[in-house]
Amino acid sequence: MPLDPHVTEQLINRFSYSGLRVVIGYGSQVIKQASELKSSLIDVLVVVDDAHLANWHTQNMQMHGSDYSLLCRVLPRNWLIKVQNAAGGVLFNPDVALTEGSETHIKYGVISWKTLLSDLGGWSKGMYLAGRLQKPVDLLYVEDSVKDELDHAIRVNRRAAACTSLLKRDSLLTDRQLLTDIMGLSYLGDPRMKFAENPMKVTNIVTAQIEYLRQIYHPILKEDLGLTVLAAGEDFEIDQSSASGTMLAQQCPHFTSRLVKGSTVTVGSTIVRDGSAFGDVTQRQAVIDAAISNIVGPVAGRQTLKGGITSPILRMIPYIWAKIKKSREGRREAGRVKLN
């Protein structure tokens, strides 16, 4: 479900100040999901070259000052950039008209180019950006000079997500199981999942985008990791017997170093330390989920608090209420699925 070309052109033009590197569309208005509970906003990430970031915000405020809260407008630009780079590294402006008087509304987050690469390459921002790019997205605009670097960073991020999820499973599984695990990584430990996100979100993404996800991840499994992927009915079987835990762990240093440094998790009555549970699948899953939660949770929590402070209050309250309402509807939807 690609965006209307006219809307895409308007989006790019809206942000085309000096320093624009990438514009990424994501979310249910951009990427089809298997649910009627779609957001009314188009979600966009705007990536700006670090050297031009202060000037980019200045120009954007001159053209669209009402997008920003009073706090952001009065902050010196160097302080605004510090605020932006805190927590998840994004400064969000929610629920603004795409163009003056337009009925199409967007939520856009501004990111520095270095911050995006850092999170894609090492989950340094709690997977806040990398998690979005593990899922299907629409690269609405990419400057030619950064295209190869961006493509490589996205591939590294997705390969690490695949390896992380493979470590959680036994040697034979279906690609639907694996893709569900990958799509759920960035939600582990995220406090928003308790009150402001649809609990069916991961299932809806996989159900609606299964073929697109296969186009993304099957080449990574076969070409990068050397795994066998065989057709088996509606799904594919992945034989990872040739992939040792050590090999997989080497492909996702994003979190394995934290296990070595002393992740501790209780599984039943057993306390597992230092990633020593890689031989038992139940304990292994618990250790990995705990490590990912420790990466995702604190950053997601701080980013949520930051958004409450930096977003215009008159737009933030309706936005949060819409998210909570959508979450409640999603829980009712999940309940009906269980009953059936």
C-alpha positions in Angstrom: 0.0 0.0 0.0 2.4 2.7 -1.2 1.6 6.3 -0.5 -0.1 8.3 -3.1 2.8 9.8 -5.3 1.4 13.3 -4.8 1.5 12.8 -1.0 5.1 11.5 -1.2 6.1 14.6 -3.3 4.5 16.9 -0.7 6.3 15.1 2.1 9.7 15.4 0.4 9.2 19.1 -0.5 8.1 19.8 3.1 11.4 18.8 4.5 13.7 19.7 1.6 16.1 22.1 3.3 19.8 21.9 3.1 21.1 18.8 4.8 18.2 16.5 4.2 19.5 12.9 3.7 16.6 10.5 4.0 12.9 10.4 4.4 11.4 7.2 5.7 7.7 6.3 5.8 6.5 3.6 8.2 3.4 2.6 10.2 0.0 1.4 9.2 -0.8 4.3 6.9 2.3 3.5 4.8 2.7 -0.3 5.3 -0.4 -2.5 5.2 -1.4 -4.3 8.4 -3.9 -7.1 8.9 -6.2 -4.9 11.0 -8.8 -2.2 10.6 -7.2 -0.3 13.5 -5.0 1.9 11.4 -3.5 5.2 12.6 -5.0 8.3 11.0 -1.5 9.8 10.8 1.3 9.1 8.3 4.4 8.3 10.3 7.7 9.7 8.9 11.3 9.8 9.9 13.3 12.7 8.6 17.1 12.1 8.6 19.3 15.2 8.5 23.1 15.6 8.1 24.6 16.4 11.5 26.5 19.5 10.3 23.3 21.0 8.9 21.0 20.0 11.8 20.8 23.3 13.6 20.2 25.2 10.4 17.6 22.6 9.2 15.5 23.2 12.4 15.8 27.0 12.0 14.5 26.8 8.4 11.7 24.3 9.4 10.6 26.6 12.3 10.5 29.6 9.9 8.2 27.6 7.6 6.3 25.5 10.1 6.8 27.1 13.5 3.5 25.7 14.9 4.8 22.2 14.5 7.1 22.7 17.5 6.3 23.3 21.1 7.0 26.7 22.7 9.9 25.0 24.6 11.5 23.8 21.4 11.1 27.2 19.7 12.8 29.2 22.5 15.6 26.7 23.2 19.0 27.7 21.7 19.6 25.5 18.7 22.6 23.7 20.3 20.3 22.8 23.3 17.5 21.7 20.9 20.0 19.3 19.2 21.0 17.9 22.6 17.4 17.3 23.5 16.8 15.6 20.1 19.8 13.4 20.6 18.7 12.3 24.1 17.0 9.0 24.7 16.0 7.5 21.3 17.6 10.3 19.3 14.4 11.5 17.8 12.5 14.8 18.1 8.9 14.1 17.3 6.3 16.6 16.1 2.9 14.8 16.2 -0.3 15.4 14.3 0.5 18.3 12.0 -1.1 19.0 8.7 0.9 17.9 5.7 0.3 21.3 4.0 -1.7 24.3 5.2 -5.4 23.4 5.4 -4.7 19.8 4.3 -6.8 17.0 5.8 -3.8 14.7 5.6 -1.9 14.8 8.9 1.6 13.4 9.7 3.7 12.6 12.7 7.4 13.2 11.9 10.5 12.6 13.8 13.8 14.3 13.1 17.0 12.3 13.4 20.7 13.0 12.7 22.4 10.9 10.1 25.0 9.7 12.6 22.4 8.7 15.2 20.6 6.6 12.6 23.7 4.8 11.5 24.8 4.2 15.2 21.5 2.6 16.1 21.4 0.5 12.9 24.9 -0.7 13.5 24.9 -1.3 17.2 21.4 -0.7 18.7 23.1 2.2 20.6 19.7 4.0 20.8 17.9 1.0 22.3 16.7 -0.2 18.9 14.4 2.8 18.8 15.2 3.5 15.2 16.7 0.1 14.2 13.5 -1.7 15.3 11.5 0.4 12.9 13.8 -0.6 10.0 13.7 -4.2 10.9 10.1 -4.0 9.7 9.0 -3.1 6.2 9.3 0.6 5.5 9.1 2.9 2.5 12.3 4.8 1.7 10.5 7.9 0.3 13.7 9.8 -0.4 17.4 8.8 -0.2 20.2 11.2 -1.2 22.4 9.5 -3.8 25.6 10.1 -1.8 24.3 8.0 1.2 22.3 5.3 -0.6 25.0 2.6 -0.4 25.9 3.3 3.2 22.2 3.3 4.2 21.5 0.0 2.4 24.5 -1.6 4.1 23.5 -0.4 7.6 19.9 -1.6 7.1 21.2 -5.0 6.0 23.5 -5.3 9.1 20.7 -4.4 11.4 18.3 -6.9 9.9 21.0 -9.6 9.9 21.6 -9.0 13.6 17.8 -9.2 14.3 17.6 -12.5 12.4 20.5 -14.0 14.3 19.2 -12.8 17.6 15.8 -14.5 16.8 17.5 -17.7 15.5 19.4 -18.0 18.8 16.0 -18.2 20.6 14.8 -21.2 18.6 15.6 -24.9 18.1 17.3 -26.1 14.9 14.1 -26.4 12.7 11.4 -23.8 12.5 9.2 -22.1 10.0 9.9 -18.7 8.6 6.6 -17.4 9.9 7.8 -18.2 13.5 11.1 -16.5 12.8 9.6 -13.4 11.2 7.2 -13.1 14.2 10.1 -13.2 16.6 12.0 -10.6 14.5 9.1 -8.2 14.3 8.6 -8.4 18.1 12.2 -7.7 19.1 11.8 -3.9 19.4 8.7 -4.2 21.5 10.3 -6.3 24.3 10.5 -4.2 27.4 8.8 -1.2 25.7 6.5 0.4 28.4 4.1 1.6 25.6 3.0 -2.0 25.0 1.2 -2.0 28.3 -1.1 0.9 27.6 -0.6 2.6 24.2 0.0 -0.1 21.6 -2.2 -2.7 19.9 -1.2 -6.1 21.4 -1.9 -7.7 17.9 0.6 -5.4 16.2 3.2 -8.0 15.5 0.8 -10.6 14.3 -0.9 -8.0 12.1 2.4 -7.0 10.5 3.5 -10.5 9.8 0.0 -11.6 8.5 -0.3 -8.7 6.0 3.4 -8.4 5.0 4.5 -12.1 5.0 5.6 -12.0 1.3 7.4 -8.7 1.6 9.1 -9.9 4.8 10.3 -13.1 2.9 11.8 -10.9 0.2 13.7 -9.0 3.0 14.9 -11.9 5.2 15.2 -15.0 3.0 18.3 -13.6 1.2 19.8 -12.7 4.6 19.2 -16.3 5.8 20.5 -17.9 2.7 23.2 -15.6 1.4 24.6 -14.1 4.6 24.1 -17.0 7.0 24.2 -20.0 4.7 21.0 -21.5 6.0 18.7 -23.8 4.1 15.2 -22.5 3.4 12.7 -25.0 2.0 9.1 -24.6 0.9 6.7 -26.5 3.3 3.1 -25.9 2.6 2.1 -22.2 3.2 5.3 -21.5 5.1 9.0 -22.3 4.6 11.2 -24.4 6.8 14.5 -23.0 8.0 17.1 -25.6 8.9 19.7 -23.9 11.0 21.5 -27.1 12.1 24.5 -25.8 10.2 24.5 -22.6 12.1 26.2 -22.8 15.5 25.2 -20.6 18.4 28.7 -19.1 18.3 28.4 -18.1 14.6 25.0 -16.6 15.1 26.2 -14.7 18.2 29.1 -13.3 16.3 26.6 -11.7 13.8 24.8 -9.8 16.5 27.3 -8.2 18.9 24.6 -5.6 19.6 23.5 -7.5 22.7 25.7 -10.6 23.2 28.4 -8.5 24.8 25.9 -7.5 27.4 25.2 -11.2 28.1 28.9 -11.8 28.7 29.1 -8.8 31.0 26.6 -10.3 33.3 23.0 -10.5 32.3 21.0 -12.3 35.1 17.5 -13.7 34.7 15.4 -16.1 36.7 13.8 -19.0 34.8 11.5 -20.9 37.1 13.7 -21.6 40.1 16.9 -21.4 38.1 19.1 -18.3 38.0 21.0 -17.9 34.8 24.0 -15.6 34.6 26.5 -14.5 31.9 24.7 -16.0 29.0 25.6 -19.5 30.1 22.2 -20.9 29.1 22.8 -21.2 25.4 22.3 -25.0 25.5 18.8 -25.0 26.8 16.2 -23.4 24.6 13.8 -22.2 27.3 16.5 -20.6 29.4 18.2 -19.3 26.2 15.0 -17.5 25.2 14.6 -16.0 28.6 18.2 -14.8 28.7 17.9 -13.2 25.2 14.5 -11.6 25.9 15.9 -10.2 29.2 18.9 -8.8 27.4 16.8 -7.2 24.6 14.4 -5.8 27.2 17.3 -4.2 28.9 18.3 -2.6 25.7 14.8 -1.5 24.5 13.0 -0.6 27.7 15.0 2.2 29.3 15.4 4.1 26.0 11.8 3.7 25.0 10.7 4.9 28.5 13.0 8.0 28.3 11.9 8.8 24.8 8.2 8.6 25.8 8.9 11.0 28.6 10.8 13.3 26.3 7.9 13.4 23.9 5.6 14.4 26.6 7.8 17.4 27.4 8.8 18.5 23.9 5.6 18.0 22.0 2.9 20.8 21.8 0.5 19.9 24.7 -2.7 20.7 22.7 -1.7 18.1 20.1 0.0 15.6 22.4 -3.1 15.0 24.6 -5.3 14.0 21.7 -2.5 11.9 20.2 -1.9 10.0 23.4 -5.7 9.4 23.9 -6.0 8.1 20.3 -3.1 5.7 21.0 -4.7 4.4 24.2 -8.1 4.0 22.5 -6.4 2.1 19.7 -4.7 -0.1 22.2 -8.0 -0.9 23.9 -9.6 -1.8 20.6 -6.6 -4.0 19.8 -7.0 -5.8 23.1 -10.6 -6.5 22.3 -9.6 -7.7 18.9 -7.0 -10.0 20.5 -9.7 -11.3 22.9 -12.0 -12.2 20.0 -9.1 -14.0 18.2 -8.5 -16.1 21.3 -12.2 -17.0 21.6 -12.3 -18.2 18.0 
